[in-house]
Amino acid sequence: MVAEKAKDDLLRRLRKVKGQISGLERMIEKDSSCSDILMQVSAVRAAIGKIGMLIMQNYIRECFSCQDEKAFEEKVKEVVNSFSKFIR
């Protein structure tokens, strides 16, 4: 579960990425230079990576708030598994 403040930030960032993607579509339609398109793709990738890291931070905080040791160990395994999928 994502905290309300974090959720607002994530949604704002996702809307920005959506705008960047629309910009990429327009750039391709207008035959912009490959260099400019690649620069925009790089910006989108960086923004998506930051969103993923913010979600991962929230996920880890949620796990550290767990009081039960067995549940905590299960959460750690879950986080490690999710992180390994994220960084691929």
MDAnalysis code that builds the backbone (N, CA, C; Angstrom):
import MDAnalysis as mda
import numpy as np

u = mda.Universe.empty(264, n_residues=88, atom_resindex=np.repeat(np.arange(88), 3), trajectory=True)
u.add_TopologyAttr("name", ["N", "CA", "C"] * 88)
u.add_TopologyAttr("resid", np.arange(1, 89))
u.add_TopologyAttr("resname", ["MET", "VAL", "ALA", "GLU", "LYS", "ALA", "LYS", "ASP", "ASP", "LEU", "LEU", "ARG", "ARG", "LEU", "ARG", "LYS", "VAL", "LYS", "GLY", "GLN", "ILE", "SER", "GLY", "LEU", "GLU", "ARG", "MET", "ILE", "GLU", "LYS", "ASP", "SER", "SER", "CYS", "SER", "ASP", "ILE", "LEU", "MET", "GLN", "VAL", "SER", "ALA", "VAL", "ARG", "ALA", "ALA", "ILE", "GLY", "LYS", "ILE", "GLY", "MET", "LEU", "ILE", "MET", "GLN", "ASN", "TYR", "ILE", "ARG", "GLU", "CYS", "PHE", "SER", "CYS", "GLN", "ASP", "GLU", "LYS", "ALA", "PHE", "GLU", "GLU", "LYS", "VAL", "LYS", "GLU", "VAL", "VAL", "ASN", "SER", "PHE", "SER", "LYS", "PHE", "ILE", "ARG"])
u.atoms.positions = np.array([
    [0.852, -1.168, 0.000],
    [0.000, 0.000, 0.000],
    [0.903, 1.238, 0.000],
    [0.563, 2.191, -0.845],
    [1.358, 3.401, -0.985],
    [0.713, 4.521, -0.167],
    [1.523, 5.226, 0.624],
    [1.035, 6.352, 1.409],
    [0.455, 7.415, 0.471],
    [-0.528, 8.150, 0.960],
    [-1.249, 9.116, 0.123],
    [-0.319, 10.155, -0.518],
    [0.621, 10.700, 0.260],
    [1.556, 11.691, -0.282],
    [2.418, 11.071, -1.380],
    [2.901, 9.852, -1.132],
    [3.723, 9.159, -2.124],
    [2.891, 8.836, -3.364],
    [1.648, 8.454, -3.160],
    [0.765, 8.137, -4.280],
    [0.581, 9.361, -5.181],
    [0.344, 10.521, -4.572],
    [0.183, 11.754, -5.343],
    [1.436, 12.052, -6.155],
    [2.614, 11.873, -5.540],
    [3.875, 12.109, -6.226],
    [4.048, 11.135, -7.384],
    [3.742, 9.863, -7.156],
    [3.876, 8.857, -8.207],
    [2.935, 9.151, -9.377],
    [1.704, 9.518, -9.069],
    [0.743, 9.826, -10.132],
    [1.184, 11.049, -10.934],
    [1.719, 12.045, -10.251],
    [2.226, 13.231, -10.937],
    [3.371, 12.853, -11.875],
    [4.258, 12.024, -11.391],
    [5.390, 11.584, -12.217],
    [4.921, 10.758, -13.411],
    [3.933, 9.888, -13.193],
    [3.413, 9.067, -14.292],
    [2.739, 9.930, -15.355],
    [2.033, 10.953, -14.927],
    [1.408, 11.861, -15.901],
    [2.471, 12.589, -16.722],
    [3.564, 12.939, -16.073],
    [4.655, 13.595, -16.787],
    [5.247, 12.644, -17.830],
    [5.429, 11.381, -17.451],
    [5.962, 10.390, -18.388],
    [4.995, 10.214, -19.561],
    [3.708, 10.201, -19.255],
    [2.709, 10.076, -20.313],
    [2.867, 11.226, -21.321],
    [3.104, 12.429, -20.818],
    [3.343, 13.573, -21.690],
    [4.618, 13.418, -22.501],
    [5.652, 12.865, -21.867],
    [6.914, 12.643, -22.579],
    [6.726, 11.622, -23.707],
    [5.930, 10.592, -23.446],
    [5.657, 9.567, -24.465],
    [4.902, 10.196, -25.638],
    [3.918, 11.038, -25.331],
    [3.181, 11.738, -26.393],
    [4.130, 12.612, -27.202],
    [5.056, 13.257, -26.511],
    [6.059, 14.064, -27.194],
    [6.926, 13.225, -28.123],
    [7.277, 12.027, -27.664],
    [8.059, 11.113, -28.502],
    [7.287, 10.740, -29.768],
    [6.003, 10.463, -29.610],
    [5.180, 10.132, -30.778],
    [5.190, 11.284, -31.791],
    [5.026, 12.501, -31.295],
    [5.028, 13.676, -32.184],
    [6.393, 13.847, -32.855],
    [7.448, 13.603, -32.092],
    [8.796, 13.727, -32.659],
    [8.991, 12.746, -33.815],
    [8.510, 11.528, -33.628],
    [8.653, 10.515, -34.682],
    [7.788, 10.882, -35.881],
    [6.560, 11.329, -35.621],
    [5.674, 11.743, -36.717],
    [6.272, 12.885, -37.531],
    [6.988, 13.797, -36.855],
    [7.578, 14.963, -37.522],
    [8.991, 14.697, -38.051],
    [9.421, 13.450, -37.969],
    [10.764, 13.080, -38.430],
    [11.868, 13.882, -37.748],
    [11.752, 14.042, -36.439],
    [12.812, 14.711, -35.675],
    [14.097, 13.900, -35.779],
    [15.199, 14.513, -35.428],
    [16.487, 13.822, -35.542],
    [16.549, 12.644, -34.568],
    [17.269, 11.641, -34.996],
    [17.439, 10.453, -34.144],
    [18.070, 10.836, -32.809],
    [18.998, 11.758, -32.845],
    [19.664, 12.196, -31.626],
    [18.661, 12.800, -30.641],
    [17.773, 13.654, -31.136],
    [16.756, 14.265, -30.267],
    [15.789, 13.219, -29.726],
    [15.402, 12.283, -30.567],
    [14.478, 11.219, -30.136],
    [15.140, 10.365, -29.061],
    [16.391, 9.992, -29.294],
    [17.097, 9.166, -28.312],
    [17.275, 9.894, -26.989],
    [17.488, 11.197, -27.033],
    [17.613, 11.973, -25.802],
    [16.292, 11.926, -25.016],
    [15.182, 12.025, -25.741],
    [13.874, 11.964, -25.079],
    [13.604, 10.566, -24.533],
    [13.988, 9.533, -25.280],
    [13.838, 8.150, -24.791],
    [14.628, 7.980, -23.505],
    [15.823, 8.531, -23.460],
    [16.652, 8.451, -22.261],
    [15.963, 9.132, -21.078],
    [15.342, 10.271, -21.323],
    [14.629, 10.984, -20.254],
    [13.459, 10.160, -19.738],
    [12.740, 9.502, -20.637],
    [11.604, 8.656, -20.240],
    [12.095, 7.469, -19.410],
    [13.177, 6.844, -19.870],
    [13.727, 5.704, -19.121],
    [14.140, 6.117, -17.717],
    [14.787, 7.272, -17.606],
    [15.227, 7.761, -16.294],
    [14.020, 8.038, -15.396],
    [12.985, 8.629, -15.960],
    [11.792, 8.934, -15.172],
    [11.097, 7.662, -14.694],
    [11.004, 6.672, -15.557],
    [10.392, 5.392, -15.178],
    [11.238, 4.699, -14.108],
    [12.554, 4.751, -14.258],
    [13.442, 4.159, -13.249],
    [13.254, 4.812, -11.892],
    [13.108, 6.130, -11.876],
    [12.891, 6.854, -10.616],
    [11.556, 6.453, -9.998],
    [10.536, 6.306, -10.813],
    [9.226, 5.867, -10.312],
    [9.358, 4.482, -9.686],
    [10.054, 3.598, -10.366],
    [10.261, 2.247, -9.826],
    [11.000, 2.271, -8.505],
    [12.018, 3.114, -8.403],
    [12.775, 3.196, -7.153],
    [11.925, 3.764, -6.022],
    [11.074, 4.729, -6.323],
    [10.194, 5.279, -5.286],
    [9.208, 4.222, -4.794],
    [8.692, 3.430, -5.716],
    [7.796, 2.333, -5.318],
    [8.554, 1.325, -4.471],
    [9.790, 1.010, -4.869],
    [10.600, 0.061, -4.104],
    [10.887, 0.610, -2.705],
    [11.184, 1.904, -2.587],
    [11.431, 2.501, -1.275],
    [10.209, 2.354, -0.376],
    [9.051, 2.618, -0.932],
    [7.812, 2.490, -0.166],
    [7.603, 1.040, 0.270],
    [7.879, 0.134, -0.633],
    [7.736, -1.298, -0.373],
    [8.650, -1.721, 0.785],
    [9.886, -1.266, 0.756],
    [10.846, -1.610, 1.812],
    [10.408, -1.016, 3.148],
    [9.954, 0.235, 3.141],
    [9.471, 0.850, 4.389],
    [8.328, 0.047, 4.989],
    [7.443, -0.421, 4.122],
    [6.306, -1.237, 4.569],
    [6.807, -2.504, 5.253],
    [7.835, -3.113, 4.685],
    [8.382, -4.345, 5.253],
    [9.049, -4.103, 6.600],
    [9.757, -2.988, 6.739],
    [10.451, -2.711, 7.987],
    [9.496, -2.345, 9.116],
    [8.264, -2.039, 8.773],
    [7.290, -1.730, 9.823],
    [6.651, -2.996, 10.387],
    [7.008, -4.140, 9.826],
    [6.457, -5.424, 10.266],
    [7.028, -5.798, 11.643],
    [6.183, -6.186, 12.565],
    [6.609, -6.501, 13.927],
    [6.998, -7.974, 14.111],
    [6.311, -8.858, 13.447],
    [6.536, -10.292, 13.593],
    [7.783, -10.714, 12.805],
    [8.729, -11.400, 13.460],
    [9.993, -11.753, 12.817],
    [9.799, -12.693, 11.628],
    [8.933, -13.684, 11.758],
    [8.699, -14.608, 10.644],
    [8.093, -13.860, 9.457],
    [7.124, -13.007, 9.724],
    [6.505, -12.222, 8.653],
    [7.536, -11.290, 8.025],
    [8.420, -10.743, 8.858],
    [9.467, -9.857, 8.368],
    [10.376, -10.601, 7.400],
    [10.800, -11.802, 7.764],
    [11.679, -12.597, 6.903],
    [11.006, -12.896, 5.563],
    [9.719, -13.186, 5.581],
    [8.981, -13.430, 4.343],
    [8.931, -12.166, 3.487],
    [8.732, -11.032, 4.149],
    [8.703, -9.755, 3.426],
    [10.061, -9.450, 2.803],
    [11.144, -9.747, 3.513],
    [12.483, -9.516, 2.973],
    [12.669, -10.353, 1.706],
    [12.268, -11.604, 1.728],
    [12.371, -12.464, 0.543],
    [11.552, -11.876, -0.608],
    [10.372, -11.392, -0.282],
    [9.481, -10.798, -1.275],
    [10.125, -9.551, -1.905],
    [10.703, -8.707, -1.064],
    [11.347, -7.484, -1.557],
    [12.537, -7.830, -2.440],
    [13.355, -8.752, -2.018],
    [14.529, -9.147, -2.802],
    [14.090, -9.695, -4.156],
    [13.062, -10.503, -4.170],
    [12.544, -11.055, -5.415],
    [12.027, -9.934, -6.327],
    [11.265, -9.022, -5.759],
    [10.734, -7.900, -6.545],
    [11.859, -7.026, -7.076],
    [12.861, -6.765, -6.247],
    [13.974, -5.931, -6.664],
    [14.747, -6.584, -7.802],
    [14.960, -7.879, -7.710],
    [15.706, -8.563, -8.766],
    [14.940, -8.502, -10.092],
    [13.615, -8.549, -10.041],
    [12.814, -8.407, -11.270],
    [12.887, -6.977, -11.781],
    [12.888, -6.014, -10.882],
    [12.908, -4.596, -11.259],
    [14.197, -4.212, -11.980],
    [15.328, -4.725, -11.519],
    [16.604, -4.283, -12.094],
    [16.964, -5.008, -13.386],
    [16.198, -5.951, -13.812],
    [16.498, -6.660, -15.076],
    [16.409, -5.760, -16.252],
])
